[in-house]
């Protein structure tokens, strides 16, 4: 991580994301998706402390830059058809590069019975895995 994590985050059913910077005391409210609502999960990037990923009930995954008082939407990752249950950052696979130059990957799982591995910089799915029929 590029320094100590400074923010604590929360999301709600209306799609609001509240960020509290514990060092400065600043509290910001952001609603990146005005109509999609219901934040289900979120996580900060382990390498870039101001990049934040949010998963929604609709299946949307949004990447935010929360470095400023008004967070900016960077990417919207599209591919899931139902609520996002989990998002996590993963190291690049099969690359022998300096860790600082690595492309970050994001894994997301959804109620649509799929797991997607995303390339953050290109906002594209790298791999999609699906549960076999009849499970769950």
C-alpha positions in Angstrom: 0.0 0.0 0.0 1.2 3.5 -0.8 0.9 4.7 2.8 -1.4 4.2 5.8 -5.1 3.7 4.9 -6.8 6.9 5.9 -10.5 6.2 5.2 -13.3 4.2 6.6 -16.2 3.6 4.3 -19.9 2.6 4.5 -22.6 2.1 2.0 -26.4 1.9 2.2 -29.6 0.8 0.4 -30.0 4.1 -1.3 -26.6 3.8 -3.0 -24.9 6.4 -0.7 -21.2 5.9 0.1 -19.9 7.7 3.2 -16.2 8.1 3.5 -14.6 9.3 6.7 -10.9 10.4 6.6 -9.7 9.5 10.1 -6.6 11.8 9.8 -8.4 15.0 8.8 -11.9 14.3 10.1 -13.5 15.0 6.8 -16.7 13.1 5.9 -17.8 12.9 2.3 -21.0 11.5 0.8 -21.0 10.1 -2.8 -23.6 8.4 -4.9 -21.9 7.1 -8.0 -25.0 5.3 -9.4 -28.0 7.6 -8.9 -30.6 5.0 -9.9 -29.0 1.6 -9.2 -28.9 2.0 -5.4 -28.3 -0.6 -2.7 -24.6 -1.0 -2.0 -23.8 -4.6 -1.1 -20.0 -4.7 -0.7 -16.9 -2.5 -1.0 -13.1 -2.6 -0.7 -10.1 -0.4 -1.0 -7.2 -1.3 -3.3 -4.3 -2.7 -1.2 -1.8 -1.0 -3.5 -3.4 2.4 -4.3 -5.0 3.6 -1.1 -7.4 6.0 -2.8 -8.9 3.6 -5.2 -12.2 2.0 -4.0 -14.4 -0.7 -5.5 -18.1 -0.9 -4.8 -20.5 -3.8 -5.7 -24.3 -3.1 -6.1 -27.5 -5.2 -5.9 -27.9 -4.7 -9.7 -24.6 -6.4 -10.5 -22.7 -3.2 -11.2 -19.1 -2.9 -10.0 -17.8 0.7 -9.8 -14.3 1.9 -9.2 -13.9 5.3 -7.5 -11.0 7.6 -6.8 -11.6 8.9 -3.3 -8.5 11.1 -3.0 -10.4 14.4 -3.2 -13.4 15.7 -1.2 -15.6 14.7 -4.1 -14.9 11.1 -5.2 -14.7 10.5 -8.9 -16.0 7.5 -10.7 -13.2 5.9 -12.7 -14.7 2.8 -14.2 -18.0 0.8 -14.3 -17.4 -2.9 -14.7 -20.3 -4.6 -16.5 -21.0 -8.3 -16.7 -22.9 -9.6 -13.7 -26.7 -9.9 -13.8 -27.4 -9.9 -10.1 -26.2 -8.6 -6.8 -22.5 -8.5 -6.0 -21.7 -10.5 -2.9 -17.9 -10.0 -2.7 -15.1 -8.0 -4.3 -11.4 -8.4 -3.7 -8.2 -7.2 -5.3 -5.8 -9.9 -6.5 -2.2 -9.9 -7.8 -1.7 -10.2 -11.5 -1.3 -13.8 -12.6 1.6 -15.2 -14.6 3.6 -12.0 -14.8 7.2 -11.6 -13.8 7.3 -7.8 -13.4 8.1 -5.3 -10.7 5.1 -5.4 -8.2 4.9 -1.6 -8.6 4.2 -2.0 -12.3 1.7 -4.8 -12.0 -1.7 -4.4 -13.4 -4.3 -4.8 -10.7 -7.0 -7.4 -11.0 -10.3 -7.5 -9.2 -12.4 -10.6 -8.5 -16.1 -10.3 -8.0 -18.7 -12.9 -7.1 -22.4 -12.6 -7.7 -25.8 -14.1 -7.0 -25.9 -14.9 -10.7 -23.6 -17.8 -9.8 -20.5 -16.4 -11.5 -17.1 -15.2 -10.4 -15.4 -12.7 -12.7 -11.8 -11.6 -12.8 -11.4 -8.1 -14.1 -8.5 -6.1 -15.5 -8.9 -2.8 -13.7 -7.1 -0.6 -16.3 -9.1 -2.0 -19.3 -12.4 -2.5 -17.4 -12.7 -5.9 -19.1 -13.4 -9.4 -17.9 -10.3 -11.6 -18.0 -12.0 -14.8 -16.8 -15.6 -15.8 -15.9 -16.3 -18.9 -13.9 -19.8 -20.3 -13.4 -21.3 -22.8 -10.9 -22.5 -25.9 -12.5 -26.3 -26.2 -13.0 -28.2 -27.7 -10.1 -25.9 -26.2 -7.4 -27.6 -23.9 -5.0 
